[in-house]
Amino acid sequence: MGTGAINLPVRVAILTLSDKGARGEREDLSGPALAVWLASHHVIIAVTRMLPDEPEVITAQLAEWADTGVCDLILTTGGTGISPRDRTPEATAKVLDLVIPGFAEAMRAASLKKTPFAVLSRAVAGVRKQTLILNLPGSPRGAVECLEAVWIALEHAIRKMQGDMSDCVPPPGSVSVQP
């Protein structure tokens, strides 16, 4: 970090969390939907995996991917609601060095425009070492819509984590604050 070098393109890991999916009782639709969307944005899918909703297993996988530098961004899908087995946010929080609440806030705000159930999302986001980790909903449409809502900021965050020392300038066409 601090070299100013930016590692492009972005390498992404997708972790689908589902008890039924891990047992082979349900097809993973969210992970593939994210992979298709990411491919259209010239992102390298470094690795994908499906695990059951077991906090210790989730924590271990997130830490392994972040600590080995296999990816710049980890997207989890599933386990962010309020069902008894939904523990992705707690597992993610255990591995983070730095919490970035704005990502989850932005995703919930965007989702609220489409469904009142967005208030039930407990997604978190943050950094471990030089890897950004973001929890997404378990539905394919919800996962992609939430990713779209924060994509520009994700790209910027990754570049900053990789050592980009340039000034922060709002993206073209974004709203700016008037003096």
N, C-alpha and C positions, 0 to 999 in steps of 0.2 A: 504494500500500500504506500501511497505517497510518491510513486514514480511518475504519475501522470499517464501511464499506459492504460489503455482501455482494451479489455479482452472481448473481441467481437467474433462471431455472434454470441448471443446469450445461450447458455446451456441450462436446460430446465429438467428437473425431476418431477414426476407426477406420482403422488401416493394416494391411492384410493383406499378409503377406510370403510369397510362394510363386513359385518359378521356373515351375512348371507352370501355375499360375493366371495369371501375368502373360503367358504365351504362349498362353493360351486353351485349354490342355489339361486343365484341372481347374476345376470350378465352385467359387467361394468359398462355403463354407457357414458358416465361422466369423464372418466380418464380419456377414452377415445375422442370425445367431443372437444376436450381441452387440447389434445394432441393435434386435431385437425385445425383448430383455430390458431394454435401456436405455429404450425407449419406454414400457414398463410401469412404469418408475420416473420418468416425467415429465422425461426428459433430452432435450435438443435434440441431434440428430445434426448437427453443423456441416458435416462433410465425411467422405467415405470414399474410400479409394483402395487399389489393389493394386499392389504393386511386386515385382520379382524380388529374390532373396536377394543383393543387392549392397550391401555395407556402406557404400560412399560414397553411393549413391543413398538408402539408408535414412537415413543421417546428415543428408543435405541436406534430406530431406522433414521429418524431425522438427524440425530447426532452423528451417525456414521456418514451419511451423505454430506453433511456440512463440514465435518472434521476432515474428510478425505479430499474435499474440494472437487468432487465429481460434478458439481453443478454450481451455477450462480444463483439460481432461484429454485425453491422447492414449493410446489403447489400441492396442498392436500385437498382432497374432495371428500366430503362426508363427515359425519360426526360432530357437526357444529350446532345442532339443535338442543332440545331439552329432554329428549328421550333418556331413559336410565342408562343406556349404553353410549350415549354421545359424550365422549370425553376428549375429543381431538384438541379443543382449546387448552385444556389443562395439561395434556401431554406436550403440546407445543410450547406453552409458557415455561415448562421446566427446562427446556433446552436453550431458550433465548438469552443472549447477552444483552440485548437492547430491544425494548418493545416499541413499536411504531403504531400507536392507536389510530392515526389518521387513515390508514388503509382500510381497516375494518369499519370505521365511521363512514367513509366514502362509499364503501360497498353497501352498507345498510341503507344509506340515504338514496342511492340509485335504485336499490331493490324495493324500497318503500313506494316508489313511483309505480311499481308494477303489482305489488302484493302487500297487504297489511301484515302478513306473516313474517316479513323481514325483521320485525322487532324481536323475533325469537332467536335470531342468529347470535351466537356467542363467539364468532370468528375472531381470531387474533392474528397479528402480524408482527414480525420483528426480524432481528439479525442474529445469527450465530456465526462467529468468525467473519468470513466474507461471503456468507450465503444468506440471502433473503428468504424468509419462510412466510407463506401466506395461506391461511385457511380459507377454503371456498366451500359453498354449499354442495350437497350431494346430488342434486338434480343436474342433468346435463345443461339445461337452459340457464338455470341459476348460476352454475359454475362459470359458464362462458360470459354471461351478462356481468357478473361481478368482476371477472378478469378484465373485461372491456372497460369497466368503469374506472379502473385504476392503472391501466396499461402504461400511459404516458409517465405517470409517477414511478411505476416499477422500473421502467427503462432508466430513468434518471437516477433512481436510488442505486441501481446496480452499478452504473457508471461511477457514482460517488464512492461506493464501497471499493471499487477497483482502483481508486486513486485519482479520479478526475478532479483537478483543482480549479477548473474554470468557474466563473461566477454563475450563480443560479439565475436564469432568465426564464420568465414564463414562456411556455410553448406558443408558437404563432396561433392567433385566433382565440387565445384564452382570455378570460376576463382579467383586467388589470384594475388595481385600486387607484383612484384619482386622488391627488393631494387636496 
